[in-house]
Amino acid sequence: MRDIAALVDTVRRRYDDACFACGRDNPLGLHLDDFTFDEGVVTARFQPRAEYRGTPGVLHGGVAATALDEVLVWAGILELGLMSVTGTLDLRYRKPVDVTRALTVRAWVEERRGRRLRLAGELTDGAAVLVSASGLYLVTDDVSEQLA
């Protein structure tokens, strides 16, 4: 069984750990963490801060989109060993997201065609899917050797 925490740490270090969404060295970032990978699904924990709100008490939709975009990329990394960038990202906001609650972000690979990845995911509060996402991502780097 792969040590997912060690793999995530390896990728973070390779890209200098300053990513806005998952970087530990970015004081303004989202600090997505506690990554797991089970049966093709990447899961991460996201604890929003009050500064991430749109309307009072509600997470800004752009912040929700950023969290989902990040974990979709991690699905490509952990499932296929491929770094990618967003080509398109389609979101469906199902319910307002309480900015004070711990959230879970999940993602998986739906399809690969050459340099194109079709990825999907969801942001949940543990009880309900609050935002769902799907997108087309373009492979930029093969990181599989660093993950071996």
DSSP file (Angstrom, degrees, kcal/mol; ACC not computed):
  #  RESIDUE AA STRUCTURE BP1 BP2  ACC     N-H-->O    O-->H-N    N-H-->O    O-->H-N    TCO  KAPPA ALPHA  PHI   PSI    X-CA   Y-CA   Z-CA
    1    1 A M              0   0    0      0, 0.0     2,-0.2     0, 0.0     0, 0.0   0.000 360.0 360.0 360.0 135.0    0.0    0.0    0.0
    2    2 A R        -     0   0    0      1,-0.1     2,-1.2     2,-0.0     3,-0.1  -0.475 360.0-123.0 -76.4 143.7    1.3    3.5   -0.9
    3    3 A D     >  -     0   0    0      1,-0.2     4,-2.0    -2,-0.2     3,-0.2  -0.750  28.3-171.7 -84.5  97.1    2.0    6.1    1.7
    4    4 A I  H  > S+     0   0    0     -2,-1.2     4,-2.9     1,-0.2     5,-0.3   0.882  80.7  56.2 -63.4 -40.9   -0.3    8.8    0.4
    5    5 A A  H  > S+     0   0    0      1,-0.2     4,-2.3     2,-0.2    -1,-0.2   0.906 109.3  47.2 -58.6 -41.0    1.0   11.5    2.9
    6    6 A A  H  > S+     0   0    0     -3,-0.2     4,-2.2     2,-0.2    -1,-0.2   0.885 112.2  49.9 -68.0 -38.5    4.5   10.9    1.7
    7    7 A L  H  X S+     0   0    0     -4,-2.0     4,-2.1     2,-0.2    -2,-0.2   0.923 111.6  47.7 -65.7 -44.0    3.5   11.1   -2.0
    8    8 A V  H  X S+     0   0    0     -4,-2.9     4,-2.8     1,-0.2    -2,-0.2   0.919 111.5  51.4 -62.2 -43.1    1.6   14.3   -1.4
    9    9 A D  H  X S+     0   0    0     -4,-2.3     4,-2.6    -5,-0.3    -1,-0.2   0.900 107.6  53.2 -60.6 -41.7    4.6   15.7    0.5
   10   10 A T  H  X S+     0   0    0     -4,-2.2     4,-2.1     2,-0.2    -1,-0.2   0.926 112.2  43.7 -59.7 -46.5    7.0   14.7   -2.4
   11   11 A V  H  X S+     0   0    0     -4,-2.1     4,-1.8     2,-0.2     6,-0.2   0.921 112.2  53.0 -67.3 -43.4    4.8   16.6   -5.0
   12   12 A R  H  <>S+     0   0    0     -4,-2.8     5,-2.7     1,-0.2     6,-0.2   0.929 111.2  46.8 -57.0 -45.5    4.4   19.6   -2.7
   13   13 A R  H ><5S+     0   0    0     -4,-2.6     3,-1.5     3,-0.2    -1,-0.2   0.891 107.9  56.2 -64.6 -39.5    8.2   19.9   -2.2
   14   14 A R  H 3<5S+     0   0    0     -4,-2.1    -1,-0.2     1,-0.3    -2,-0.2   0.864 113.7  40.1 -60.9 -35.3    8.8   19.5   -6.0
   15   15 A Y  T ><5S-     0   0    0     -4,-1.8     3,-0.7    -3,-0.2    -1,-0.3   0.069 123.3-104.2-104.1  23.1    6.5   22.5   -6.6
   16   16 A D  T < 5 -     0   0    0     -3,-1.5    -3,-0.2     1,-0.2    -4,-0.1   0.447  42.3-101.9  71.1  10.6    7.9   24.5   -3.6
   17   17 A D  T 3 <S+     0   0    0     -5,-2.7     8,-2.6    -6,-0.2     9,-0.3   0.715  95.4 110.8  56.6  25.7    4.9   23.9   -1.3
   18   18 A A    <   +     0   0    0     -3,-0.7    -1,-0.1    -6,-0.2    -2,-0.1   0.250  35.8 141.6-112.3  11.5    3.5   27.4   -1.9
   19   19 A C     >  -     0   0    0      1,-0.1     4,-1.3    -7,-0.1     7,-0.3  -0.235  55.4-131.3 -54.0 138.9    0.4   26.5   -3.9
   20   20 A F  T  4 S+     0   0    0      1,-0.2    10,-2.6     2,-0.1    11,-0.5   0.860 102.8  36.4 -61.2 -35.7   -2.5   28.7   -3.0
   21   21 A A  T  4 S+     0   0    0      8,-0.2    11,-2.6     9,-0.2    -1,-0.2   0.921 137.1   8.8 -87.7 -46.5   -4.8   25.7   -2.5
   22   22 A C  T  4 S+     0   0    0      9,-0.2    -2,-0.1     8,-0.1     2,-0.1   0.521  91.3 119.8-115.9  -7.0   -2.7   23.0   -0.9
   23   23 A G     <  -     0   0    0     -4,-1.3     3,-0.4     1,-0.1     8,-0.3  -0.345  46.7-158.3 -67.9 137.2    0.6   24.6   -0.1
   24   24 A R  S    S+     0   0    0      1,-0.2    -6,-0.2    -7,-0.2    -1,-0.1   0.683  91.4  57.5 -83.4 -19.4    1.6   24.7    3.6
   25   25 A D  S    S+     0   0    0     -8,-2.6    -1,-0.2     1,-0.1    -7,-0.2   0.344  83.0  92.3 -94.8   6.6    4.0   27.6    3.0
   26   26 A N    >   -     0   0    0     -3,-0.4     3,-1.4    -9,-0.3     5,-0.1  -0.868  57.3-166.0-103.4 104.8    1.3   30.0    1.7
   27   27 A P  T 3  S+     0   0    0      0, 0.0    -1,-0.1     0, 0.0    -9,-0.0   0.736  89.9  46.0 -64.5 -21.6   -0.1   32.0    4.6
   28   28 A L  T 3  S+     0   0    0     -3,-0.1    -8,-0.1     2,-0.0    -2,-0.0   0.530  95.5 109.4 -93.8  -7.2   -3.1   33.2    2.5
   29   29 A G  S <  S-     0   0    0     -3,-1.4    -8,-0.2    -6,-0.1    -9,-0.1   0.050  79.6-113.1 -73.5 175.5   -3.9   29.8    1.0
   30   30 A L        -     0   0    0    -10,-2.6    17,-0.4   -11,-0.1    -9,-0.2   0.733  38.3-145.9 -77.8 -25.0   -6.7   27.3    1.5
   31   31 A H        -     0   0    0    -11,-0.5    -9,-0.2    -8,-0.3    16,-0.2   0.887  18.3-169.5  57.9  45.0   -4.4   24.7    3.2
   32   32 A L        +     0   0    0    -11,-2.6     2,-0.3    14,-0.1    14,-0.2  -0.427  23.9 152.0 -58.3 137.8   -6.2   21.7    1.8
   33   33 A D  E     +A   45   0A   0     12,-2.1    12,-3.6     1,-0.1   -10,-0.0  -0.871  27.4  69.6-157.1-174.7   -4.7   18.7    3.7
   34   34 A D  E     -     0   0A   0     -2,-0.3    -1,-0.1    10,-0.2     2,-0.1   0.920  65.9-167.4  56.3  48.8   -5.2   15.2    5.1
   35   35 A F  E     -     0   0A   0      9,-0.1     2,-0.3    -3,-0.1     9,-0.2  -0.402  10.7-179.2 -67.9 139.1   -5.2   13.7    1.6
   36   36 A T  E     -A   43   0A   0      7,-2.4     7,-2.3    -2,-0.1     2,-0.4  -0.917  13.8-157.9-130.0 162.0   -6.3   10.1    1.2
   37   37 A F  E     +A   42   0A   0     -2,-0.3     2,-0.4     5,-0.2     5,-0.2  -0.917  20.7 161.9-144.2 114.5   -6.6    7.9   -1.9
   38   38 A D  E >   -A   41   0A   0      3,-2.3     3,-1.6    -2,-0.4    -2,-0.0  -0.981  67.5 -17.0-141.5 123.7   -8.8    4.9   -1.9
   39   39 A E  T 3  S-     0   0    0     -2,-0.4    -1,-0.1     1,-0.3     3,-0.1   0.874 129.0 -47.2  50.7  44.8  -10.2    2.9   -4.9
   40   40 A G  T 3  S+     0   0    0      1,-0.2    69,-0.5    38,-0.1     2,-0.5   0.506 114.0 114.5  82.3   4.8   -9.4    5.7   -7.3
   41   41 A V  E <   -AB  38 108A   0     -3,-1.6    -3,-2.3    67,-0.1     2,-0.4  -0.942  51.3-153.9-115.6 124.8  -10.9    8.6   -5.2
   42   42 A V  E     -AB  37 107A   0     65,-2.8    65,-2.1    -2,-0.5     2,-0.4  -0.786  15.0-171.6 -90.8 135.3   -8.8   11.3   -3.7
   43   43 A T  E     +AB  36 106A   0     -7,-2.3    -7,-2.4    -2,-0.4     2,-0.3  -0.987   5.9 177.6-128.6 140.0  -10.2   13.0   -0.6
   44   44 A A  E     - B   0 105A   0     61,-2.3    61,-2.6    -2,-0.4     2,-0.3  -0.973  26.4-121.6-138.2 154.3   -8.9   16.1    1.2
   45   45 A R  E     -AB  33 104A   0    -12,-3.6   -12,-2.1    -2,-0.3     2,-0.4  -0.752  23.8-170.9 -93.8 141.8  -10.0   18.1    4.2
   46   46 A F  E     - B   0 103A   0     57,-2.6    57,-3.1    -2,-0.3   -14,-0.1  -0.964   8.1-172.3-136.0 117.9  -10.8   21.8    3.8
   47   47 A Q        -     0   0    0     -2,-0.4    55,-0.2   -17,-0.4    52,-0.1  -0.886  21.7-147.6-108.5  99.5  -11.5   24.0    6.8
   48   48 A P        -     0   0    0      0, 0.0     2,-0.3     0, 0.0   -18,-0.0  -0.182   5.7-139.5 -63.0 158.6  -12.7   27.4    5.5
   49   49 A R    >   -     0   0    0      1,-0.1     3,-2.4     4,-0.0     4,-0.1  -0.833  26.3-108.4-114.4 158.3  -11.9   30.6    7.3
   50   50 A A  G >  S+     0   0    0     -2,-0.3     3,-1.5     1,-0.3     7,-0.1   0.808 116.4  66.6 -55.2 -31.4  -14.2   33.5    7.8
   51   51 A E  G 3  S+     0   0    0      1,-0.3    -1,-0.3    48,-0.1    48,-0.0   0.637  90.3  65.9 -66.3 -12.9  -12.2   35.5    5.3
   52   52 A Y  G <  S+     0   0    0     -3,-2.4     8,-2.9    47,-0.1    -1,-0.3   0.293  79.7 117.1 -91.2   9.8  -13.3   33.1    2.5
   53   53 A R  B <   -F   59   0B   0     -3,-1.5     6,-0.3     6,-0.3    45,-0.0  -0.379  42.8-172.3 -80.3 156.1  -16.9   34.2    2.8
   54   54 A G  S    S+     0   0    0      4,-3.2    -1,-0.2     1,-0.6     6,-0.1   0.618  80.5  11.3-100.2 -92.6  -19.1   35.8    0.1
   55   55 A T  S >  S-     0   0    0      1,-0.2     3,-2.4     4,-0.2    -1,-0.6  -0.451 118.3 -61.5 -77.4 162.9  -22.3   36.7    1.8
   56   56 A P  T 3  S-     0   0    0      0, 0.0    -1,-0.2     0, 0.0     3,-0.1  -0.198 122.6  -1.8 -52.5 124.3  -22.3   36.5    5.6
   57   57 A G  T 3  S+     0   0    0      1,-0.2    42,-2.1    -7,-0.1     2,-0.5   0.393 109.4 106.9  81.0  -2.7  -21.7   32.9    6.7
   58   58 A V  B <  S-G   98   0C   0     -3,-2.4    -4,-3.2    40,-0.2    40,-0.2  -0.930  72.6-117.0-118.2 130.5  -21.5   31.5    3.2
   59   59 A L  B     -F   53   0B   0     38,-3.5    38,-0.4    -2,-0.5    -6,-0.3  -0.362  38.4-106.3 -60.7 135.4  -18.3   30.3    1.4
   60   60 A H    >>  -     0   0    0     -8,-2.9     4,-1.9     1,-0.1     3,-0.7  -0.415  23.6-129.0 -62.8 137.0  -17.5   32.4   -1.7
   61   61 A G  H 3> S+     0   0    0      1,-0.3     4,-2.2     2,-0.2    -1,-0.1   0.818 107.2  56.9 -60.0 -33.0  -18.3   30.3   -4.8
   62   62 A G  H 3> S+     0   0    0      2,-0.2     4,-2.0     1,-0.2    -1,-0.3   0.830 105.3  50.8 -68.5 -31.8  -14.8   31.1   -6.2
   63   63 A V  H <> S+     0   0    0     -3,-0.7     4,-2.4     2,-0.2    -2,-0.2   0.905 109.7  50.0 -71.4 -41.6  -13.2   29.6   -3.2
   64   64 A A  H  X S+     0   0    0     -4,-1.9     4,-2.2     1,-0.2    -2,-0.2   0.912 110.9  50.7 -59.8 -41.9  -15.3   26.4   -3.5
   65   65 A A  H  X S+     0   0    0     -4,-2.2     4,-2.9     1,-0.2    -2,-0.2   0.897 108.9  51.1 -62.7 -41.2  -14.3   26.3   -7.2
   66   66 A T  H  X S+     0   0    0     -4,-2.0     4,-2.3     2,-0.2    -2,-0.2   0.921 109.1  50.0 -63.7 -44.6  -10.6   26.6   -6.2
   67   67 A A  H  X S+     0   0    0     -4,-2.4     4,-1.9     1,-0.2    -1,-0.2   0.919 114.5  44.8 -60.7 -43.8  -10.8   23.8   -3.7
   68   68 A L  H  X S+     0   0    0     -4,-2.2     4,-2.4     2,-0.2    -2,-0.2   0.929 110.5  53.5 -66.3 -45.4  -12.5   21.5   -6.2
   69   69 A D  H  X S+     0   0    0     -4,-2.9     4,-1.8     1,-0.2    -2,-0.2   0.909 109.4  50.5 -55.4 -43.8  -10.0   22.5   -9.0
   70   70 A E  H  X S+     0   0    0     -4,-2.3     4,-2.0     1,-0.2    -1,-0.2   0.929 111.1  45.7 -62.4 -47.3   -7.1   21.6   -6.7
   71   71 A V  H  X S+     0   0    0     -4,-1.9     4,-1.6     1,-0.2    -1,-0.2   0.824 107.7  58.1 -71.9 -29.7   -8.4   18.2   -5.7
   72   72 A L  H  X S+     0   0    0     -4,-2.4     4,-1.4     2,-0.2    -1,-0.2   0.931 106.7  49.1 -60.9 -43.6   -9.3   17.3   -9.3
   73   73 A V  H  X S+     0   0    0     -4,-1.8     4,-1.8     1,-0.2     3,-0.3   0.912 107.7  54.6 -60.4 -42.0   -5.6   17.9  -10.2
   74   74 A W  H  X S+     0   0    0     -4,-2.0     4,-3.0     1,-0.2     5,-0.3   0.822 100.1  60.9 -63.3 -30.0   -4.6   15.7   -7.3
   75   75 A A  H  X S+     0   0    0     -4,-1.6     4,-2.3    -3,-0.2     5,-0.4   0.929 106.7  45.9 -61.3 -43.3   -6.8   12.9   -8.8
   76   76 A G  H  X>S+     0   0    0     -4,-1.4     6,-1.9    -3,-0.3     4,-1.6   0.875 114.6  48.8 -65.0 -37.1   -4.7   12.9  -11.9
   77   77 A I  H  X5S+     0   0    0     -4,-1.8     4,-1.6     4,-0.3    -2,-0.2   0.965 118.6  35.6 -66.8 -52.9   -1.5   13.0   -9.8
   78   78 A L  H  <5S+     0   0    0     -4,-3.0    -2,-0.2     2,-0.2    -3,-0.2   0.801 124.7  39.9 -78.3 -28.7   -2.3   10.1   -7.5
   79   79 A E  H  <5S+     0   0    0     -4,-2.3    -3,-0.2    -5,-0.3    -1,-0.2   0.891 136.8  11.3 -83.5 -42.2   -4.2    7.9  -10.0
   80   80 A L  H  <5S-     0   0    0     -4,-1.6    -3,-0.2    -5,-0.4    -2,-0.2   0.520  92.7-117.9-117.7  -8.9   -2.0    8.4  -13.1
   81   81 A G  S  <<S+     0   0    0     -4,-1.6    62,-2.4    -5,-0.6    63,-1.0   0.803  71.0 133.6  72.5  28.9    1.1   10.2  -11.9
   82   82 A L  E     -C  142   0A   0     -6,-1.9     2,-0.3    60,-0.2    -1,-0.2  -0.953  48.9-149.0-121.8 127.1    0.3   13.1  -14.1
   83   83 A M  E     +C  141   0A   0     58,-3.1    57,-2.8    -2,-0.5    58,-1.5  -0.697  30.4 174.1 -83.7 142.8    0.4   16.8  -13.3
   84   84 A S  E     -C  139   0A   0     -2,-0.3     2,-0.3    55,-0.3    55,-0.2  -0.940  25.9-136.6-146.0 166.6   -2.2   18.9  -15.2
   85   85 A V  E     -C  138   0A   0     53,-2.2    53,-2.8    -2,-0.3     2,-0.3  -0.889  39.6 -89.4-123.3 158.5   -3.7   22.3  -15.6
   86   86 A T  E     +C  137   0A   0     -2,-0.3    51,-0.2    51,-0.2     3,-0.1  -0.480  38.6 169.3 -72.0 127.5   -7.3   23.3  -16.0
   87   87 A G  E    S-     0   0A   0     49,-2.8     2,-0.3     1,-0.5    50,-0.2   0.809  77.0  -8.2 -94.8 -55.6   -8.7   23.4  -19.5
   88   88 A T  E     -C  136   0A   0     48,-2.0    48,-1.0     2,-0.0    -1,-0.5  -0.980  60.8-164.7-138.4 151.9  -12.4   23.8  -18.5
   89   89 A L  E     -C  135   0A   0     -2,-0.3     2,-0.5    46,-0.2    46,-0.2  -0.946   4.7-167.3-140.1 117.6  -14.1   23.5  -15.2
   90   90 A D  E     -C  134   0A   0     44,-3.6    44,-2.1    -2,-0.4     2,-0.3  -0.906  11.4-169.7-107.5 131.1  -17.9   23.1  -14.9
   91   91 A L  E     -C  133   0A   0     -2,-0.5     2,-0.5    42,-0.2    42,-0.2  -0.895  17.4-162.3-122.8 148.1  -19.5   23.6  -11.5
   92   92 A R  E     -C  132   0A   0     40,-2.6    40,-2.2    -2,-0.3     2,-0.8  -0.951  12.1-154.6-128.3 112.3  -22.9   23.0  -10.1
   93   93 A Y  E     +C  131   0A   0     -2,-0.5    38,-0.2    38,-0.2    37,-0.1  -0.773  19.9 171.3 -88.0 112.0  -23.7   24.8   -6.9
   94   94 A R        +     0   0    0     36,-2.8    37,-0.2    -2,-0.8    -1,-0.2   0.845  61.2   1.3 -93.0 -38.3  -26.3   22.7   -5.1
   95   95 A K  S    S-     0   0    0     35,-1.6    -1,-0.3    33,-0.0    33,-0.0  -0.980  85.1 -86.4-147.4 153.8  -26.5   24.3   -1.7
   96   96 A P        -     0   0    0      0, 0.0     2,-0.6     0, 0.0    35,-0.0  -0.369  44.2-129.2 -59.6 143.9  -24.9   27.3    0.2
   97   97 A V        -     0   0    0    -38,-0.4   -38,-3.5    33,-0.0     2,-0.3  -0.882  14.8-129.8-103.5 116.8  -21.7   26.2    1.8
   98   98 A D  B >   -G   58   0C   0     -2,-0.6     3,-1.2   -40,-0.2   -40,-0.2  -0.494  10.9-149.2 -65.8 120.9  -21.4   27.2    5.5
   99   99 A V  T 3  S+     0   0    0    -42,-2.1    -1,-0.2    -2,-0.3   -41,-0.1   0.597  92.1  57.2 -71.4 -10.5  -18.0   28.9    5.9
  100  100 A T  T 3  S+     0   0    0    -43,-0.4     2,-0.3     2,-0.1    -1,-0.2   0.529  89.8  89.2 -97.2  -6.6  -17.7   27.6    9.5
  101  101 A R  S <  S-     0   0    0     -3,-1.2     2,-0.2     1,-0.1   -55,-0.0  -0.681  80.5-113.1 -97.8 144.8  -17.9   23.9    8.8
  102  102 A A        -     0   0    0     -2,-0.3     2,-0.3   -55,-0.2   -55,-0.2  -0.517  40.9-157.2 -67.6 139.8  -15.2   21.5    8.0
  103  103 A L  E     -B   46   0A   0    -57,-3.1   -57,-2.6    -2,-0.2     2,-0.4  -0.831  13.6-141.8-122.9 158.1  -15.6   20.2    4.4
  104  104 A T  E     -BD  45 124A   0     20,-2.6    20,-3.2    -2,-0.3     2,-0.5  -0.976  11.2-162.4-119.2 134.4  -14.5   17.2    2.4
  105  105 A V  E     -BD  44 123A   0    -61,-2.6   -61,-2.3    -2,-0.4     2,-0.3  -0.974  12.1-177.0-117.5 127.5  -13.4   17.5   -1.2
  106  106 A R  E     +BD  43 122A   0     16,-2.7    16,-2.3    -2,-0.5     2,-0.3  -0.925   4.5 171.2-125.5 147.9  -13.3   14.4   -3.3
  107  107 A A  E     -BD  42 121A   0    -65,-2.1   -65,-2.8    -2,-0.3     2,-0.3  -0.991   6.6-178.1-153.8 159.6  -12.2   13.8   -6.9
  108  108 A W  E     -BD  41 120A   0     12,-2.6    12,-2.3    -2,-0.3     2,-0.5  -0.976  33.3-102.4-153.6 161.1  -11.6   11.0   -9.4
  109  109 A V  E     + D   0 119A   0    -69,-0.5    10,-0.2    -2,-0.3     3,-0.1  -0.777  28.7 178.7 -88.4 127.2  -10.4   10.4  -13.0
  110  110 A E  E     -     0   0A   0      8,-3.0     2,-0.3    -2,-0.5     9,-0.2   0.782  65.2 -11.0 -94.8 -34.4  -13.2    9.6  -15.4
  111  111 A E  E     - D   0 118A   0      7,-1.7     7,-3.0     2,-0.0     2,-0.4  -0.985  49.5-151.6-164.5 149.4  -11.2    9.3  -18.6
  112  112 A R  E     + D   0 117A   0     -2,-0.3     2,-0.4     5,-0.2     5,-0.2  -0.999  13.6 173.3-127.2 132.4   -7.8    9.8  -20.2
  113  113 A R  E >   - D   0 116A   0      3,-3.0     3,-2.3    -2,-0.4     2,-0.3  -0.857  65.0 -65.8-135.4  98.8   -7.2   10.5  -23.9
  114  114 A G  T 3  S-     0   0    0     -2,-0.4    -1,-0.1     1,-0.3    25,-0.0  -0.421 121.4  -7.8  60.3-120.4   -3.6   11.3  -24.6
  115  115 A R  T 3  S+     0   0    0     -2,-0.3    24,-2.9    -3,-0.1     2,-0.5   0.367 120.2  92.9 -87.5   4.1   -2.8   14.6  -22.9
  116  116 A R  E <   -DE 113 138A   0     -3,-2.3    -3,-3.0    22,-0.2     2,-0.4  -0.859  53.3-170.9-107.4 131.1   -6.4   15.2  -21.9
  117  117 A L  E     -DE 112 137A   0     20,-3.0    20,-3.0    -2,-0.5     2,-0.6  -0.961  13.9-151.9-116.9 134.7   -7.9   14.1  -18.6
  118  118 A R  E     +DE 111 136A   0     -7,-3.0    -8,-3.0    -2,-0.4    -7,-1.7  -0.941  28.5 179.2-102.2 116.0  -11.6   14.2  -17.8
  119  119 A L  E     -DE 109 135A   0     16,-2.4    16,-2.5    -2,-0.6     2,-0.3  -0.833  10.2-174.7-120.0 154.4  -11.9   14.7  -14.0
  120  120 A A  E     +DE 108 134A   0    -12,-2.3   -12,-2.6    -2,-0.3     2,-0.3  -0.965  10.8 150.2-144.7 160.0  -14.8   15.0  -11.6
  121  121 A G  E     -DE 107 133A   0     12,-2.4    12,-2.7    -2,-0.3     2,-0.3  -0.976  24.2-133.2-171.6-176.7  -15.4   15.7   -8.0
  122  122 A E  E     -DE 106 132A   0    -16,-2.3   -16,-2.7    -2,-0.3     2,-0.5  -0.995  10.9-137.7-155.0 150.7  -17.6   17.1   -5.2
  123  123 A L  E     +DE 105 131A   0      8,-3.0     7,-2.9    -2,-0.3     8,-1.5  -0.958  34.0 176.9-110.2 126.8  -17.4   19.3   -2.1
  124  124 A T  E     -DE 104 129A   0    -20,-3.2   -20,-2.6    -2,-0.5     5,-0.2  -0.865  39.6-145.4-129.8 161.1  -19.4   17.9    0.8
  125  125 A D        -     0   0    0      3,-1.5     4,-0.1    -2,-0.3   -23,-0.1   0.179  66.6 -93.8-104.4  13.8  -20.1   18.8    4.4
  126  126 A G  S    S+     0   0    0      2,-0.3     3,-0.1   -22,-0.2   -23,-0.1   0.048 122.2  52.0  96.8 -24.6  -20.3   15.1    5.3
  127  127 A A  S    S+     0   0    0      1,-0.3     2,-0.3     0, 0.0    -1,-0.0   0.706 114.3  16.3-111.7 -31.6  -24.1   14.9    4.9
  128  128 A A  S    S-     0   0    0    -33,-0.0    -3,-1.5     0, 0.0     2,-0.6  -0.979  73.1-107.5-145.5 153.1  -24.7   16.4    1.4
  129  129 A V  E     + E   0 124A   0     -2,-0.3    -5,-0.2    -5,-0.2     3,-0.1  -0.746  35.2 177.0 -79.0 122.3  -23.0   17.3   -1.8
  130  130 A L  E     +     0   0A   0     -7,-2.9   -36,-2.8    -2,-0.6   -35,-1.6   0.802  66.8  12.1 -97.1 -37.4  -22.8   21.0   -1.8
  131  131 A V  E     -CE  93 123A   0     -8,-1.5    -8,-3.0   -38,-0.2    -1,-0.4  -0.995  65.4-163.5-142.1 135.3  -20.9   21.6   -5.1
  132  132 A S  E     -CE  92 122A   0    -40,-2.2   -40,-2.6    -2,-0.3     2,-0.3  -0.894  11.4-171.6-118.0 153.8  -20.1   19.2   -7.9
  133  133 A A  E     +CE  91 121A   0    -12,-2.7   -12,-2.4    -2,-0.3     2,-0.3  -0.977  14.5 176.2-143.2 152.0  -17.5   19.7  -10.6
  134  134 A S  E     +CE  90 120A   0    -44,-2.1   -44,-3.6    -2,-0.3     2,-0.3  -0.971  17.6 161.5-149.3 152.5  -16.2   18.2  -13.8
  135  135 A G  E     -CE  89 119A   0    -16,-2.5   -16,-2.4    -2,-0.3     2,-0.5  -0.997  39.9-110.3-164.6 166.6  -13.6   19.4  -16.2
  136  136 A L  E     -CE  88 118A   0    -48,-1.0   -49,-2.8    -2,-0.3   -48,-2.0  -0.931  37.0-169.5-104.7 125.9  -11.1   18.8  -18.9
  137  137 A Y  E     -CE  86 117A   0    -20,-3.0   -20,-3.0    -2,-0.5     2,-0.5  -0.911  14.6-138.7-121.6 145.0   -7.5   19.0  -17.8
  138  138 A L  E     -CE  85 116A   0    -53,-2.8   -53,-2.2    -2,-0.4   -22,-0.2  -0.902  23.0-121.2-108.7 125.7   -4.3   19.1  -19.9
  139  139 A V  E     +C   84   0A   0    -24,-2.9   -55,-0.3    -2,-0.5     3,-0.1  -0.417  35.3 167.7 -67.0 131.7   -1.3   17.1  -18.8
  140  140 A T  E     +     0   0A   0    -57,-2.8     2,-0.3     1,-0.4   -56,-0.2   0.597  61.7  12.9-115.7 -21.7    1.8   19.2  -18.3
  141  141 A D  E     -C   83   0A   0    -58,-1.5   -58,-3.1     0, 0.0     2,-0.7  -0.989  59.8-130.3-160.2 143.0    4.2   16.8  -16.5
  142  142 A D  E     +C   82   0A   0     -2,-0.3   -60,-0.2   -60,-0.2     3,-0.2  -0.893  28.9 168.3 -97.0 114.2    4.7   13.2  -15.7
  143  143 A V    >>  +     0   0    0    -62,-2.4     4,-1.0    -2,-0.7     3,-0.6   0.233  42.7 110.4-108.1  11.8    5.5   12.9  -12.0
  144  144 A S  H 3> S+     0   0    0    -63,-1.0     4,-0.7     1,-0.3     3,-0.5   0.838  72.6  57.9 -60.5 -34.5    5.1    9.1  -11.7
  145  145 A E  H >4 S+     0   0    0      1,-0.2     3,-0.8     2,-0.2    -1,-0.3   0.889 105.2  50.8 -64.1 -37.3    8.9    8.6  -11.2
  146  146 A Q  H <4 S+     0   0    0     -3,-0.6    -1,-0.2     1,-0.2    -2,-0.2   0.723 111.7  49.3 -70.3 -20.1    8.8   10.8   -8.1
  147  147 A L  H 3<        0   0    0     -4,-1.0    -1,-0.2    -3,-0.5    -2,-0.2   0.492 360.0 360.0 -96.6  -4.8    5.8    8.8   -6.8
  148  148 A A    <<        0   0    0     -3,-0.8    -1,-0.2    -4,-0.7    -2,-0.1   0.493 360.0 360.0 -72.4 360.0    7.3    5.4   -7.3
